[in-house]
Amino acid sequence: GIGTLPIVWYGTEEQKQKYLPKLASGEFVGAYALSESTSGSDALNARTRAVLSADGTTYTLNGEKMWITNAGIADIFTVFAKCLVPGTTEEKLTAFLIEKGTPGFTVGHEEHKLGIRGSSTCPLILADCKIPAANLLGEVGKGHRIAFNILNIGRYKLGATVLGASKLALGQGIAYAKERRAFGKPIADFGLIQEKLADSAAGIFAGEALCYRTIGMIDGALAGVGKNNTAEIQKRIEDYAVECSIVKVWASELYDMVADHVVQIFAGYGYVEEYPAERHYRDSRINRIFEGTNEINRLIISGWILKSAVSGKLPLLPAIKSLMDEVMAGPAPKEDREGPLAGEFDMLASAKKLTLFAAGVATQRYSTALADEQEVMAALADCITEVFTMESTLLRAEKIAGKIAGKSPAASAPIAVTLARLYAAKAMDTVELAARKVVAAAAEGDMLRTHMTILRRLAKHEPTDTIALRREAAAHMVRAGKYSL
């Protein structure tokens, strides 16, 4: 993972030959040391310093690192420190490789954590830690590129990982709900338990769609790129930084929801260590913090898109103008789409328009100062995230239902459609609420009333019978005994 990839992408041939075979075999364990007590999300504000010796043969590092995963068991560490860029008076983030046992390099005591207790987490202390100049990773002053490029793919992997944890948790919840009886029948027969099972299953189905679509786009972008052309690989993956952040934020919050539902299903036993639910509850919480907090990732999602729009890389501004022209011209005819998901694709079109409208109102109100309005930026990120996830979910369900390239429906088509419809209804509500938040913050008086009239028109849709859909979804999962299509 992030303990190995820095060497794969940025290591010299000698560094690769020395460390990668041992990391691949498991003889060595890697660690990635970026965070500090005063610079977690603000990674570029590191206090750890590296000084090159007068003869250019060694670097001496001083400082501390915090919350380093694998620290207690790692053999090789990628450590980030500020270093003077040659020919300048500037100190910039730089990466170094430090082996366990190097004099002046100490691993602190294990942290006693709320969750992920099977994972080693320790601080690192560097006190006049001297390493060969050959242990420089990449270039002096280019450590930020290493840090951010590694985190991009790390965020994707985190999202995929917690999606697997969500499946495990739901399966345990289903098993318990089938066994536990109350009032003469299994609690899995009760509607309010079925709601929890169904919402969890719909979220997992959507999360799978999100992960498959994102990694499919990355794979497509990497097609034909040589495995040793690391610069081009990084560049193409960086084009999907927003999607990776979306996967990380969305999936980590899904796992929180599933873990909470499973604790509730287990009830009193969910609060007891001997049962699996309480571990999920503790383990899920960290995922919204590491690999970049969800707050930071939300700002990445909306910030990158707005920057791309201003630069002309993304045609957002023309799309906003086109939407406003459509609004002024009156209601447009809906796309004539057939199939069981036709209404949901109409909702998706409305969600896209709501997102564009909210972005347009926000940019008109705040202009270049929008980046400073974090609450507005986060609400826009939620709109963008839900639109991308809803679209991914509907496209996946449509494919399963045989609507792509004339294929026959898969056996799982009915449950796929049910889960997609259920998730789309929830996503539409989220987009509408987030858009309302933006409009309420960016306008007042007559302008606010005008904007709200437009918002209500754009959000108008037929309500979905989510109670019936939840019952169908829950019944399917209970029969299967786990999350299953």
Order of alpha helices (4+ residues) and beta strands (2+ residues): alpha-alpha-beta-beta-beta-beta-beta-beta-beta-beta-alpha-beta-beta-alpha-alpha-alpha-alpha-alpha-alpha-alpha-alpha-alpha-alpha-alpha
